[in-house]
Amino acid sequence: MYITQTDPSPVSGINTVANPTQGNGNCYNLAGQRVSPAAKGLYIVNGRKVVVR
């Protein structure tokens, strides 16, 4: 097995980290109820799974 790099640009690190629970997006629990993510748990924010620790 050979691994080759197809993109000639160098790999860069993560510059910023966004907190998806502090936006204008709706936040839902796994039952589909709209909630505010104040507690620890698993939420759906803007169609993505978010874990609040």
Backbone hydrogen bonds, N-H to C=O, Kabsch-Sander energy under -0.5 kcal/mol:
donor,donor_aa,acceptor,acceptor_aa,energy
4,T,2,Y,-0.5
6,T,4,T,-0.6
15,N,13,G,-0.5
22,Q,19,N,-1.7
23,G,20,P,-0.5
28,Y,44,I,-2.4
29,N,33,Q,-2.1
32,G,29,N,-1.8
35,V,27,C,-2.5
38,A,36,S,-2.4
41,G,52,V,-2.1
43,Y,50,V,-2.9
44,I,28,Y,-3.0
45,V,43,Y,-0.6
45,V,48,R,-2.8
46,N,26,N,-1.3
48,R,45,V,-1.6
50,V,43,Y,-3.0
52,V,41,G,-3.0
52,V,50,V,-0.6
53,R,51,V,-0.6
